[in-house]
């Protein structure tokens, strides 16, 4: 269901639902969400997308490190990013992380992962005509979601797509 919704609120609420879990796994959760962003899309699917990326960060970031979630308007796009600290994903593995059943490092999984989260995230972003990319280096892995906002129309400082 594609309809306008407050993406700032959806991202914040989704992240807050992960806070206790992140803390229980030894991670802080830092949010920097630009208020008032509205996006036209499937709100449930976008929440699922953010959940997948946060869950991934909790699983793979180094103990005692913070996970950072940002959301902001950049030009004609809403950009949401999840960053965590831990082992880098090797450059030769990055092109495959969105493939079904692929896991960059089998030793890092606890047997509960089937390698489907990131492919589902990619399918959600494709359905929204956005992009999802991963950068990993220097001990930081960042997943960046870019969603196109509608050109033109602005209402009370809010973007509508």
N, C-alpha and C positions, 0 to 999 in steps of 0.2 A: 504494500500500500504506500504509494508515494503521496505525501502530504507535507505541508510546512510544519515544522516542529522546532522548539528551542533546543538547538544542538548543544549550546553551552550548558544548559540544565541537564540534558540527557548524559553528557560526558561526565559532569560532576557527580550526578547521582550514581552512575555506574561505577565510578572510581571509589566513591564513599562506601559502596557495598563491598569493595575489596579491601578496605583499610584494615579491618580486624584480621582477615586472613593473611595479609602481607605482614602485619605486626607479629602474628603467631609464627611466621616463617623467618623472622629476624630482619624484616625490611621496613623501612619507613616509606611513606607515600607522600610525595610532594606534588601539589597541583598548582598550575598557573593557567587558569581558564579565563579567556576574555569573555566578559558577560555580554548578554544580549544578542548573541549570534543565532540566527534562525536559518535552517536549512530545509530544503524540500527533498524528502527521501522517505525511506522506510525506517521509522524511528526504532522499531524493535530490532531490525537487522543492524543498524548503526550501533545500538547498545551491545548487541552480540559481538560485533567487530571489536569494539573497545574492550569488552570482557575477554575475548580471546587473547588480545595483545597483553593485557594486564596479567592474565593467568600465565602466559608464556614468560613474562618478566619475573613473576614470583618464582616459577620453576627453575629458571636458569641464571638468575643474578646471584652474585656471591653473597654469602651470609653477612649480615651486618651492614649492607649497603642500601641506599635509597633507590626507589623507583620514582621517576619523574614523568608526569603526564602534563602535556601542554595542549592548548587549543587556542587558535587565534585566526583572525582574518588576515590573509596576505593577498593583496590585490583582489582578484575575482575568485579567490579560493578560501575555503575553510581548511586549515591545516591542523591536524591532530597528531601528536607524536608521543610515543612511549619510549623512554630511555632507561636502561639498567646497566649496572656495572658487573663485570664478570669476564669469563674467558671470551675472547673474540671468536666470531664465526669465521673460519678460514675463507679467504677470497674465492677459492675454487669451489666452495660449498654454497656460497651466497646465491648463485643463479638457480639452485635447486630447492631452496627452503620452502618455496610455495608449491612444490610438487606433492601430490598425494602420497602418503605413507613414508615420505622422506624424513629422516632425522639426521642432522649434521653430525652428531656424535652419539652413537648408541650407548656409550658408557655413561653419558649424562642423564639418561632416562631411568626412571624407577620402575618401568614396566607398566605404568598407568597411561602412557602416551602411545597413541597409534599413528602419530604423524598426520593428523587430519585438521588440526586447529588452523594452521596458517593457510592451507588450501581453501578452507571454508572462508577465512578472512578475505582471501584474494577473490573468491567468487562473489562475496558481498560487495567488495569495492568495484569489481567489474560491472555488477548490476547497477551501480550508482554512477558509472562512467567516470570514476576517479582513478587514482593511482595509489599503490601501496609499495613502498620500497624499504629496504633495510640497509643500514650502514653499520659496519662493525669494525672497530679499530681502537687501539689505545686503551683497551679495557672497557669500552662503552659500546653497547649495541643499541641502536635506535631504529624503531619502526615508524615510518612517516606516512600518514594518510593525507592525501590531498583530494578534496571534494570541490567540484566546480559550483560556484554560486551563480545565480541568475544575473545577467548583465542588467545594469540600469537601476531599476526600482529600489528605492530605499524608503523605509518608514520608521520614523522615530529612532534613527540610528541603527536600525536592524536590517540586515541583508536578507532578502528573500530569494530563494532559488526556485 
